[in-house]
């Protein structure tokens, strides 16, 4: 069962929600030190609930199946929106989507929707998550999303800064004395309805999601308030995955970009590990 966590202002306490328990503080009131030390291998960061599912839900589901511990961070609750009764409904939809993907934790920072801007407090809030859960890989927005929410671009700026802040020493009081942590790898995603590649980044990788595309679509469908009145969205997401996968000769794919290339030790093992069938 995945945990759903929301960060409440102005106290900035992490709260855990499960289907069978009341909220539990993850910080000791005396020391502000973590009561749990469950590490996550991968954290995907979005501005709103549903961003991550649309961008990289197939990859997250695949990582879970491969045995990795996966978490999602939503910076805001995504509300208000035209067809949603309110935050409680959107939170329940996010919980259902998390269950569909199989992710281990979902964290909501409770930053302001529609008024999300890069700033010091927002950077620190996300950096605390990275310091606490110590992911090997952070994935987030990689560019502006014209005609869509400007929160997406602000989320990218905040994520970039939080990865940097997470490794800064001699500043412990800003991060509740959580230990310094350097995130080893960071990748950028794009929404499935955006172009296949992120032009500002030259180094792209495509993940084969042929086996998890239906799981991705199932997670998106959990957001009834956002997409039930947009029946074409599922076909657009499916078509995008097919087109992206075709670039790498697989049935469906999701693309990711890196700010700089990654070096490999064994070239043949890397390029031949998952050869597409011919």
C-alpha positions as CSV (number, residue, x, y, z in Angstrom):
1,X,0.0,0.0,0.0
2,X,1.4,3.4,-0.9
3,X,1.5,6.2,1.6
4,X,0.0,9.6,0.8
5,X,1.8,12.5,2.5
6,X,0.8,16.1,2.7
7,X,2.9,19.0,3.9
8,X,0.8,21.4,5.9
9,X,1.5,25.1,6.2
10,X,2.6,27.0,8.2
11,X,4.0,24.3,10.5
12,X,5.7,22.4,7.7
13,X,5.1,19.0,9.2
14,X,4.9,15.9,7.0
15,X,1.7,13.9,7.5
16,X,1.2,10.4,6.5
17,X,-2.1,9.1,5.2
18,X,-3.1,5.5,4.6
19,X,-6.4,4.0,4.0
20,X,-6.5,2.6,7.6
21,X,-4.9,5.3,9.7
22,X,-5.2,8.9,10.8
23,X,-2.4,11.4,9.9
24,X,0.8,10.6,11.7
25,X,3.7,13.2,12.1
26,X,6.9,11.9,10.6
27,X,9.0,14.3,12.7
28,X,9.7,14.0,16.4
29,X,8.5,17.1,18.2
30,X,11.6,17.3,20.3
31,X,14.3,16.8,17.7
32,X,12.6,17.3,14.4
33,X,14.5,14.2,13.2
34,X,12.9,11.6,11.0
35,X,11.1,8.8,12.8
36,X,11.4,6.7,9.6
37,X,14.4,6.3,7.3
38,X,12.7,4.7,4.2
39,X,14.8,5.5,1.3
40,X,13.3,6.0,-2.2
41,X,15.3,5.0,-5.3
42,X,13.4,7.4,-7.6
43,X,11.4,10.6,-6.9
44,X,9.3,12.2,-9.7
45,X,8.2,15.8,-9.1
46,X,5.1,17.5,-10.6
47,X,3.4,20.8,-10.0
48,X,-0.1,19.2,-9.6
49,X,-1.6,15.7,-9.1
50,X,-1.8,14.1,-12.6
51,X,1.4,15.8,-14.0
52,X,3.6,12.9,-13.2
53,X,1.2,10.3,-14.4
54,X,0.9,12.0,-17.8
55,X,4.6,12.6,-18.1
56,X,6.2,9.4,-16.9
57,X,3.6,7.1,-15.4
58,X,4.6,4.2,-17.6
59,X,8.3,4.5,-16.5
60,X,7.3,4.7,-12.8
61,X,5.2,1.6,-13.1
62,X,8.0,-0.2,-14.8
63,X,10.5,0.8,-12.1
64,X,8.1,-0.5,-9.4
65,X,7.8,-3.8,-11.2
66,X,11.6,-4.0,-11.4
67,X,11.8,-3.8,-7.6
68,X,12.7,-0.1,-7.1
69,X,11.2,2.1,-4.5
70,X,9.4,5.0,-6.2
71,X,7.9,8.2,-4.9
72,X,5.9,11.1,-6.3
73,X,6.0,14.7,-5.1
74,X,3.1,17.0,-6.0
75,X,4.0,20.6,-5.2
76,X,0.4,21.8,-5.0
77,X,-3.0,20.1,-4.5
78,X,-4.0,21.3,-8.0
79,X,-7.1,23.0,-6.8
80,X,-9.3,24.8,-7.7
81,X,-10.2,23.4,-11.1
82,X,-13.5,23.7,-13.0
83,X,-14.9,20.2,-12.5
84,X,-13.6,19.3,-9.1
85,X,-15.6,19.7,-5.8
86,X,-12.3,20.5,-4.0
87,X,-8.9,19.4,-2.7
88,X,-10.3,16.3,-0.9
89,X,-11.6,14.8,-4.1
90,X,-8.3,15.5,-6.0
91,X,-6.4,14.0,-3.1
92,X,-8.5,10.8,-3.3
93,X,-7.9,10.7,-7.1
94,X,-4.1,11.0,-6.5
95,X,-4.3,8.2,-4.0
96,X,-6.1,6.0,-6.5
97,X,-3.6,6.8,-9.2
98,X,-0.7,6.0,-6.9
99,X,-2.2,2.6,-6.1
100,X,-2.6,2.0,-9.9
101,X,1.1,2.7,-10.5
102,X,2.2,0.9,-7.3
103,X,4.4,3.7,-6.1
104,X,5.5,3.6,-2.4
105,X,5.0,7.2,-1.3
106,X,3.2,10.3,-2.6
107,X,4.1,13.6,-1.0
108,X,2.1,16.8,-1.3
109,X,4.0,20.0,-0.4
110,X,0.8,22.0,-0.2
111,X,2.2,25.0,-2.1
112,X,-0.3,27.4,-3.7
113,X,-1.8,26.2,-7.0
114,X,-2.0,28.9,-9.7
115,X,0.4,31.0,-7.6
116,X,3.4,28.7,-7.6
117,X,6.6,30.6,-8.0
118,X,10.3,29.7,-7.5
119,X,11.4,31.1,-4.2
120,X,13.6,30.2,-1.2
121,X,10.9,28.6,1.0
122,X,9.6,26.4,-1.8
123,X,13.2,25.3,-2.7
124,X,13.8,24.4,0.9
125,X,10.6,22.4,1.2
126,X,11.5,20.2,-1.7
127,X,15.1,19.9,-0.7
128,X,14.0,18.5,2.7
129,X,12.2,15.7,0.8
130,X,15.4,14.9,-1.1
131,X,17.5,15.0,2.1
132,X,15.0,12.8,3.9
133,X,14.4,10.1,1.2
134,X,17.8,10.3,-0.5
135,X,16.8,9.3,-4.0
136,X,19.3,8.0,-6.6
137,X,17.3,9.7,-9.4
138,X,15.1,12.8,-9.4
139,X,12.8,13.4,-12.5
140,X,10.9,16.6,-13.1
141,X,9.7,19.1,-15.7
142,X,12.3,20.0,-18.3
143,X,10.8,23.1,-20.1
144,X,7.9,25.5,-20.3
145,X,4.5,24.1,-21.4
146,X,3.0,26.8,-23.6
147,X,-0.8,27.0,-23.3
148,X,-0.7,24.8,-20.2
149,X,-0.2,25.9,-16.6
150,X,2.9,28.2,-15.9
151,X,3.2,26.3,-12.6
152,X,5.0,23.6,-14.6
153,X,7.9,25.8,-15.5
154,X,8.1,27.1,-11.9
155,X,8.1,23.5,-10.7
156,X,11.2,22.9,-12.9
157,X,13.0,25.9,-11.4
158,X,12.2,24.8,-7.9
159,X,13.3,21.2,-8.6
160,X,16.6,22.3,-10.1
161,X,17.3,24.5,-7.1
162,X,16.2,21.9,-4.6
163,X,18.6,19.3,-6.1
164,X,21.3,21.9,-5.5
165,X,20.1,22.9,-2.0
166,X,20.0,19.3,-0.9
167,X,23.8,19.1,-1.1
168,X,24.7,22.4,0.5
169,X,26.6,22.1,3.8
170,X,26.9,24.4,6.8
171,X,23.2,25.3,6.4
172,X,21.6,22.6,8.5
173,X,19.2,24.9,10.4
174,X,17.4,25.6,7.1
175,X,16.6,21.9,6.6
176,X,15.5,20.8,10.0
177,X,19.0,19.4,10.5
178,X,18.4,16.7,7.9
179,X,21.7,15.4,6.7
180,X,23.3,16.8,3.5
181,X,22.6,14.6,0.4
182,X,23.9,14.8,-3.2
183,X,21.3,13.5,-5.7
184,X,23.4,11.4,-8.1
185,X,21.2,11.8,-11.2
186,X,18.5,14.1,-12.5
187,X,16.4,13.7,-15.6
188,X,13.8,15.9,-17.2
189,X,10.4,14.8,-18.5
190,X,7.9,16.4,-20.8
191,X,4.1,16.0,-20.7
192,X,2.8,13.3,-23.1
193,X,0.9,15.8,-25.1
194,X,4.0,17.9,-25.7
195,X,6.7,17.3,-28.4
196,X,8.7,14.1,-28.1
197,X,12.0,15.9,-27.3
198,X,13.0,18.8,-25.1
199,X,15.0,21.1,-27.4
200,X,17.1,22.7,-24.8
201,X,18.6,19.4,-23.8
202,X,20.7,17.4,-26.3
203,X,20.9,14.1,-24.4
204,X,17.7,12.0,-24.6
205,X,16.8,8.5,-23.5
206,X,13.6,6.6,-24.3
207,X,12.2,4.1,-21.9
208,X,10.2,1.2,-23.3
209,X,6.8,1.2,-21.6
210,X,5.2,-1.3,-23.9
211,X,4.3,-3.4,-20.9
212,X,3.1,-0.6,-18.7
213,X,1.3,1.8,-21.1
214,X,-2.1,0.4,-20.0
215,X,-1.1,1.0,-16.3
216,X,-0.2,4.5,-17.1
217,X,-3.6,5.1,-18.8
218,X,-5.3,3.5,-15.8
219,X,-3.6,5.9,-13.5
220,X,-4.6,8.9,-15.6
221,X,-8.2,7.7,-15.7
222,X,-8.3,8.0,-11.9
223,X,-8.5,11.8,-12.3
224,X,-12.2,11.8,-13.3
225,X,-12.6,15.5,-12.4
226,X,-9.8,16.4,-14.7
227,X,-10.3,14.1,-17.7
228,X,-13.7,12.5,-17.8
229,X,-15.0,15.5,-19.8
230,X,-12.0,15.2,-22.1
231,X,-12.4,11.7,-23.7
232,X,-9.7,12.4,-26.3
233,X,-6.9,12.7,-23.7
234,X,-6.4,9.0,-23.5
235,X,-6.0,8.5,-27.2
236,X,-3.6,11.5,-27.3
237,X,-1.5,10.0,-24.5
238,X,-1.5,6.6,-26.2
239,X,-0.6,8.1,-29.6
240,X,2.2,10.0,-28.0
241,X,3.6,6.9,-26.4
242,X,3.4,5.0,-29.7
243,X,5.2,7.8,-31.6
244,X,7.9,8.2,-29.0
245,X,8.4,4.4,-28.9
246,X,8.7,4.2,-32.6
247,X,11.8,6.4,-32.5
248,X,13.5,3.5,-30.6
249,X,11.7,0.7,-32.5
250,X,9.5,-0.3,-29.5
251,X,5.7,-0.3,-29.2
252,X,5.5,2.5,-26.7
253,X,7.9,4.8,-25.0
254,X,8.5,7.8,-22.7
255,X,11.4,10.2,-23.4
256,X,13.7,11.8,-20.8
257,X,16.4,14.4,-21.2
258,X,19.6,15.1,-19.2
259,X,21.4,18.4,-18.9
260,X,24.7,16.6,-19.6
261,X,25.6,13.1,-20.9
262,X,26.2,10.1,-18.7
263,X,29.3,8.0,-19.2
264,X,29.0,4.3,-19.6
265,X,31.5,1.6,-18.7
266,X,30.4,-1.2,-21.0
267,X,29.1,0.2,-24.3
268,X,27.9,-3.1,-25.7
269,X,26.1,-4.1,-22.5
270,X,24.4,-0.7,-22.5
271,X,23.3,-0.6,-26.1
272,X,22.4,-4.3,-26.4
273,X,20.8,-4.9,-23.0
274,X,17.3,-4.4,-24.4
275,X,17.5,-4.8,-28.1
276,X,14.2,-4.4,-29.9
277,X,12.9,-7.4,-31.7
278,X,13.1,-7.2,-35.5
